[in-house]
Structure formats: C-alpha cells, structure tokens
C-alpha cells in the first residue's frame, strides 16, 4: 500500500453533516470509518454504517433510497446486509472506489445529500456490534519501550531477549472473549509469591494494555506466504485494543509457553474500523535506531522504509468509582504514539504468513502495548507504577498500583498532522467488576 492521498483526504473538504465539520471531531468526512450497528433497543438485523460527525449513515437505507454512480451500489450490497467481512474481502480497489463514492455523497453540495439526510441516525441511538466474526486473534509485542520496561523489571541486566530485534514476537490469543467494551469481571487464577505454594483466587494485579488492533481484509491461502510487496494491501483498517492482563497470574504461568489465562478472559476493541486508506496522510518513514540490525530481506521493502509507520497518538484514561461519585472527570494516565512500534503493520503480516500460515478475512492482529520512552508514556500500569513499587496518586487522593473494582479504563486515539484534517479512532471503555 502506498502512502498517497486523493480527493477524499482534501483538507478543505467539508460535509453537509454539520457535526462532521467541528474542530477536533473524530469522524470528519476525511475519515469515514465503518462499523456494524442497529437502532438501540430494536431487534433489527445488523447493518453496516459510516460514522460521520456524531451520526451514523445507515448504508442499508442509503442503498435503498439514494442513487449511486459508477458501480458503488454493488459495493454497498454486502454492507447493507450487515456483511462487513464480505466487503473487506473485496480488496483495496473496491475499498478505494467506495470510499470515493461515500466522500462525494457526504460532501457539501452533493446531489445525493437530500436522499441521505433521511438515512442518518445519531450515534447515541445506535447499538454497536463487533465489526465481523473474528476467526483468529494474534497479539504481537511491537512496543519496544514496553518490552524494555517490562524486561527491566524481570531481567534488569538483560531486558530484551536476543530475538526481539530480529522478528516480531507474538502469541495466539483468544478470539471468543473479544468484546466492544463494558464490564470486565476480575479474573481468578493461580498466583505464587516467592517461596510459597500457589494460591487460587482473584487477581490482585489487574492491568490494562494500550494497543491497536489491525483487521485483516484479504486473507492468503494455506502455504502461500504474503511478501512485503503485498502485505499492506491485506490489511483493511485499525481500531483501539485493550488487552486486559492479570499480571500476578501471568507471572506464575507464562513460562515456558507464554500468556494463557492471564490474558484470555477479556480483550476489548473500539467499534469503528478506521481504514488504512483514511490513514494515508499519516504514514511515515520506518526507521531503526542507529546500530540496530536492519530487518531480514523478507521483512524489508522500499515502500515500507518510505511509509511503513503510522503516526497515531494513543491515550489511556482512568476514572475510579469514587471519582464518578464526586463528579470528577477521568484522568489521563498516559499518552504515546504508534511511531514507537519496532515493527510496522506490513511486517506483522509478512512474518505471520512467512511459514505458510493462512490469515483470513476478519482476523485480528494486536500490536502489543505501545509505550513511549518518557515518563507518562507507559501504556500499562505495570510500567507507570514500576511494577507496583511507585503508586500513582489520583486527583481525589486515591492511590493506584493496579486496577481496583469499579475502575473504568478508556482508550482513545487520533491522528493529526500539518496539512491534514485530524481524524480519530473513537474510544473503548471497560469497567472492572468484582470476581
């Protein structure tokens, strides 16, 4: 995928949907993310919509009530039927064609505007669903500052294992426990302190992880690796991802085969998939620190070096039960950027399929926790509290090392750059319930 932009990214482009033109809006006309929804409280069939301002354009109604030029109607058919995966499988030429048609239809002065005004639903009245069935979920470990911080807690003299700078480290997660947010029940499991027998009970070191989720659009056949020249075109879009983690359970179970019960009880994603085409103005060169090894040839390409990275600002926010009772707003725990990822989205696809593994439409790839190198940029409480040794003091005087019952964690993300309109990924929130 090239980093080129087109008319749909034009900074001066405005929509006839007034809320889409508000400064700081997550969903201006330059974004056009897709998600599945129905009217809240109804038993209607799910259909796909486009987030525009604070509304959803219902693509089922839009197909029925509005004329669509240049073959766009055929591209809308699976979306109107609620089959986002069917549309994702069509590939980038189809994605770009429909993006152009939607951009023209939602732009000021559009001839189809009067038809589409009756196809809008306030987002507050929409009940969102997962974008599609997730067949498989893989979580990577691309945040090198997270890896260094965690490694220093465990191995102060050798924080990074020898393979980290040579291959994207990952593990297979649990697709069935992925949700759009809401309650997360405190998990139970085995834990052990040094010199003690294991104990079974509620986790006392529950944590969040600030990540991005990458959605596979076009899969590959079993035994057919995807090269770097085609890897970007297999990815449809991105959401936020919170990989909830029970650190005490993880510390006891993870050797020798990696995360298991400490991770699979809950993973949360945001409901709107922001397409990689929408991210074109925010693609950046992929670079490595001086002295680090260059990627092996199967993980390298001229296009990836030129524009493989993505400039996305990520934030984690915390509101405790007491803060809510007192009317206090959420506190921003951290702010980081996806540019600090050690591996690009294309490299994750190329490596994942390098042994012939077949990715499928709707598969989800987590980036791993995306942290920065500076204080306040840790994407988890494990980092922000130095493994629980340095508690955070909150505005109401509460202290936190790890999450307590009633705490709500909200992840947010956005892209902004000179010469481009700011776009956002929305948010995903989860509230901790007792075990």
N, C-alpha and C positions, 0 to 999 in steps of 0.2 A: 504494500500500500504506500503510495506516495503521500507527501505532506502537502499536496497542492490544495488550494481553496478555489471556490467557484462563486457564482452569484448568490448562492444560499448563505454564504458567510459575510456578505457585504455589510460593513458596519453601519451604513446609513439605512439599511432595510428596516422598515417598521411594519407592524401588523395592525390590522383593523380591530384586533382584540386588545383593548386599551391596556389591560394589566400586563401584557407582554412587553410593553414599552417602558415600564417603570425601571429606573436605575436600580441595579442590584437584584433584579428578578432572576431566579434560577432558570426560568424557561422562556426566554425571548424567542423570537422567530428564528434566530440563528442556531437554536438548539434542536427542537423537535424530537424529544425522546419518546420512546414507545413503551407502553405497559398494558397489562390486561386488567379489566375492571367491569363492574356493573353498578347500577344505581344502588346506593346503600339501602339495606332493608328490603330489597326486592329479591325475587327468585329468578331474575332474568339470566339468560345464558351469558357467559363471559364473552366480551368482545375486546378488541384492541383499540386503544385510544392514543392520541398525541397530546402531551402536556404542552399547553400554550398559555403563558401567563399563569393565572390562578384557575384556569379552566382545563377541561379535557375535551378535545374534539373526538366525538364518537364516530369511529370510522365505519361502523355498520350503517348508521344514519347517513353519514356523508356519502357512502356509496349509493344508497337508495335515493337521496334527494338532490344530489348535485351532479352536473356534468363533469366528466374528467377526460382530458385530452391525452393523446399520444400513448395509448395503451395503459394508462395509470389504473383504469378500472380493473384490469386483470390482476394487477399487483395488489390492489386493495381487497380482493376477494378473500384470501385466507385471513387477513386481518379482521375483516367484517365478521368472519366466522369464529373469531377468537383463537385462531391458529397462528400465533406469532412465530412458532418454530417453523411452520411451513413457509412463511415468508423469509425467515432467516436463512433457510436452506437454499433460497434462490440465488444468493451470491451478490457480490458487490455491484455489478452493473444494474441489477434490479433495485438494490438499496439506494443507489445514487439517483436512479430515474424517479423513484417515488419521492425521495427527499426533495428533488427539484419541483415536482408537481405539488407537494404539500406546501413548500415555501411560496410558490407562486399563488396558490389558493388562499393562503393566510396573510398575504402581503396587502398593505394599503392599496386600494384601488382595484383589487381583484374582482373580476366579473362573477366569480363564484361565491364571493363573500355573503351576499344576501341569502343564498341557499344554505351556507354553512353556519350562519348565525343561529339557526334553529337546531343545530347538531352539537351545541356546546353544553357541557354540564360543569357546574362549579366543582373543583376538586374536593371541596369539603363534603360534597354529596356523593362521592364515588367510593365504592368499596374495592380496594385493590386486591389483586391475587398475584401469585408468583408469575413471572412472565411466561414461563412454559415449564413443562416437566423437565426436571434436572436428572439426567440419567446417571452422571458421574460427577464427582467433585474432587478436585486435586488442589491442595494448598501448598504453595511454594514458600520460600524463605528468602525473598529478594532484598529485604531491607537490611543492608549491611550494618547500619548503625544499631539496629535492633539486635542483629546477630552478635555484634561486638559487645553490646551492653549485657546481654544475657550470658554470653560466653565468659565475660569477666567475672560474673557472679559465680559461675561454676568452675571455671578454669582460669584463674587470674593470669597465669603465665602463658597460656595458650588459648586465647578466647575463640579464634577461628580454626576450625578443623581444616586439614590440608586440601579437602576437595572444594571448599566454598568458592574460591575464585576461579575454579575451572568448570563447574557445572551448576545449573540451577537446582538447588536442593529442594525436594518436595516429598509429600506423602499423600496417600489417598485418604480422603475424608469420608464423611457420611452424608449422602445426599438427602436421606429421608428426614433429617432433622433441620433442614434449612427452611426458614420462615421469613416473613416480611417485617418482623419485629413484634413487640408486645411483651408478654410475660416470659421470663426465663426462670424456671424453678431451680433453686440452688441444688447442684448435683451432690450425690453421695458417692463415696468410693473409699478405697483403701489409701491410707496415708501412713507414713512412718517417719518418726524423728530418729536422729542418730542413736543407735544402741537400744532402741525399743522394738517390741513386736509391732506388726502392723495394726492399725486401728481402722474400723469401718464406721463412717459417719459423714455428716455434711462437710463439704469443702469449706475451709476457713480462709482460703486464699483465692477467691474468685476474681477474675480479671477480664478486661476487655482487650481486644486487639483491633487496631485501626488499619484496615486493609481496603484494597479494591478487588472487586470481582470482575473477571473477564469472561464474557459469554461467547462460546464457540458458535459461529454461524454455519459454516460449511465444514463437514467432517472429512475424514480420509478413510480409505479402505484399510482393513487389517493387512499389515505387512507392507504398507506404502508410506514411508516417511514423508513429511512435508518439509521441503527445503526452505531456507531463509528467503528465497525469492518469492515464495508463495505464502509464507506464514501469516503475514499481516492480513492478507485477504481472507483468511479463515476466521478471523475474529470480528464479531458483529458489534459489540459495544461493551460498556462498562457500567458497573454500579458500585455503591459502597458495600463493604462487607465487614461485619463484626464477628470474629472467630472467638467466641467466648471460651475462656480457658480456666480450668481449675488447677492452679499452679502446684498445690500440695499433692494432688492426685497424680499430676504429670511427673513430678519429681521422683515418685516412687515407681511408676510403671513404665517410663519411656525407654529405658534400656532393657533389652538390646534392639527392639523393633520400632521405637518411636511412639508418637502420640496415639492414644486409644480412647479410653473413657474420659480422659481429661478434656477432650475436645468435641466428642461426637454428640453431646447432649443438646447443643444448640449452636447454630450459625445463622446470622441474620443478614439479609441483603435489602437494599432500598428498592422501591417498586419500579422506578423508571430507568430503562436502559438508554443511556446516552451513547449514541452510535460513534464509532471511530471516525466516521465522516464528519460529524459535528466537531470532533476534536482536532481537525486538520490545522486550524490556526495555532494550536498549542503544542504541536510536535516540535521536538528539539533534538539537536545532535546527541548521540550516545557517545559518552567519553568514559575513560577509566583513569583513575589517579596515576600519576607518573610512577613507573616502577612496577605496576600491577601487570600480570600476564595478559596478553591480548586473547580474545576468545579463539577457540579452535575453529578451523575453517567452516565446519558445519553450523557454527553459531555466529557466523560473521557474514556481512554483506555491505556493499557500498551504501545501499538505501538505509540500512539500519544504523550505520555510522552517521549518516546525514540527518536522519529524522526519526530514529527509533524510540527515543524517550518521549514522555508526555508530561507537560507542566500542569499538574493538578495539585492545588492546595487542599490539604486534609485537616480536619479538626475533630477533636473529641470533647464532649461537654458532659458535665455531671450535675445532676440535681438530686439531692437526698430527699427523703420523705419529710424531714424537718424543714428543709429549705422550701418545699412546696407548701407546707402548713403555714410558714411565715411569709409566704408571698415573694420569696427571693428567687431571682432568675437563676438559670443554670450557669455554672462556672465553666469556662473553657479550660480544660486540662492540658491540652497540647495542640500544637499546630506544626505540621510537617509538609513535605512535598514529595510527590511521586518521582521527581527527578533524582532523588537519592536512591532509588532502586538500583541494585547492582546488575540486574538483568532486565531486558526490555520484554514487552508482550510477545513480540515475534520470536525472541529467543526461547521463551517458555513453550510456545507451540512447537518449534523446531526440535527442542530437546525432548519434549514429552512424546513426540512421534518418532524420534530417531531410531528406536528399536522396533518400529513397526506397529506400535500401539495405535489403535483406531479411536480418535476423538469423534464425537457425534454431535449433531446439532443440539444445542441446549446444555451441553456440558459446561461446567463452571470451573474456572481456574482462579484460585485466590492468590494474590501477590505475596502474602505474608505481611507481617506488621511493617508499616512504612514510617520509620522514625527519622529524625534529623540528628545531627551531631551535637547540637547545642542544648543547654538546659531548657526544659519546657517543650522539647520536640519529641519526647518519647511517646510512642504510640500505644503504650500499655502502662498500667500502674506498676508492674514489675520493674520497669525502667524508671518511672517518675519517682518511686519511693526507694530506689536502690535495693530491690528485693524485700521491701518491707522494713528496712532499717531507718528510713528517713520519712516519717509520716507527713502527709500534706495537711495543712491547716486550711479549712474552708471558711468562707465569709461569715458564717454564723458561729464560728468557734469549734465546729466539729473537726475531727481528725480522721484521715483515711490512710490506711496502708493498702488494703484491698477492699472490694465492694461489700457492702452490708445490705441486708434485706431492706427493700424499699427504695434503694438507689436506682436512678434512671440514667443510663448512658445513651447519649445521642451522638451519632457520627454525621458530619456534614462535609461537603467538598464542593469546590468551584474552580473554574479556570478563568484567569484574566491576564491580558497582555496588551501592550500598546498596539493600536491599530486593529483591535478585535473587540467584539462585544463580549462581556462577561457572561458565561454560562455556568449553571450549577448542576449538581447531581441529585439535589434534594437532600433527604435525610433518612436515617433509620434509627429507631429508638427501641431500647429494651429495658424493662424494669425487673429487678431481682425480687423473686418471691421466696418465702421460706421453703426449706427442704420438705 
